[in-house]
Each structure stands twice: as structure tokens, then as C-alpha cells.
Amino acid sequence: MNNMETEYKSGSLSLFGAIAMGTGVMIGAGIFALTGQVAELAGALFPLAFLAAAIISGSDTNCIIRSYFLPIYGYCYTLGCLSQPKRRY
């Protein structure tokens, strides 16, 4: 092998590195594209929309974690019903 091939092989990506890089690029591009679309729709209220999305994601994560420790079928639905105010008809 000549020097050029040795330098190329020492600095090239492995298969795992290429897959990890491709996955990271796709996820990162999706996050930035979606954030840009939401910012366009929300306008000046973008920080408030971002905060609302964080609260919703946090409550969903809380529900999933609780259902892991207390494996009852339909736990997330039950927790959602219990957290809502009672309606009187």
C-alpha cells in the first residue's frame, strides 16, 4: 500500500460511525425543521408555545415512567381522567 491509502484508512469512518452519524444528522435536521415551522406559526408567542410543548412532554414522560413502575393496563388513560376536573352535566 502506498502512503495515500494508509492515510485514508486511518482517517475513515467505520460502519458503526457512519450509521451513528447518519442517524444523528436525520434526527437533528428533523428537530430543527420542526422547530422552524412551529416558530413560523406561533410568531411572537413562540417561547410560550415551546414552554407548553415542554409541559405536555413532561407530563407524558411522567405518565410513562409511572406506568412502568405500576403496570396496570390503561394507566396513562386513568391518570389523564383523574387529573381532569369533574364535569357536571
N, C-alpha and C positions, 0 to 999 in steps of 0.2 A: 504494500500500500504506500501511496505517496503521502506527503505531509498534508495535503489538502483534504484527503479522505479521513485521515486521523483527526484533524481539527473539526471536521463536520460531525463525525460520530461522537466526539466528546461534548459537543455543544447541542446535540439534537434532543428532541423530546422523546420520552418513552411512550408506549401506548397508553399507559395509565395517565401520564402527564397530559397527553393530547386530549383524552376523554375528559379529564378534570377541567382543563382549560376551555374546551368547547361547552361543557355544561355550565360553567361559571359565566361565560360570555352570553349564552342564551338566557339564563335567569336574570343576569344583570341588565341586559337590554330590555327584557320584558318589564322589569320593575321600573326602569327609567321611562319607558314609553308609556306605561300606565299612569305613572305619576304626572307626566306631562299632560296627558289627556284630562285627568281629574283637575289639574291646575287650570286648564283652559275652561273647563265647565264651571268650576267653582268661582273663578275670578278672584276678587279681593277676599272672599271667605275661605280661601284655600287652607290657611292654618287651622281654622275651625273644622273644616271637612277632614283634614288629616288627623286632628285630635279625636273626632267622632269615630273615624275608622280604627284608631288605636284602642279606643274604649271597647268597641264591638269585638275587635280581635282579642283583646284581653279577656273579655267575658267568655268568649268561645273557648279560648285556651283553658280558662279556669274550669269550665264545664267538662272539657275533655279530660283534664287531669283528675277531677273528682270522679268521673265515671270510670277511670282506670282503677282507682282505689276502692270504689264501691260498685262492682259490676252488676248493675241492675239494668235489664233491658228497658230502653226508653228513658234513661236517667236524664239526658240532656233536655228532652221534651218536658219531663216532670219538673225539672229545675226551672225551665222557662215559664211554665204555668204558675209555679209557686212565686216567682219573682214579679209577676204582673199583678196590678191591683185588681181586686174583685169587681166584676161588673154587675150592676143591678138592673134588671130589665123590668 
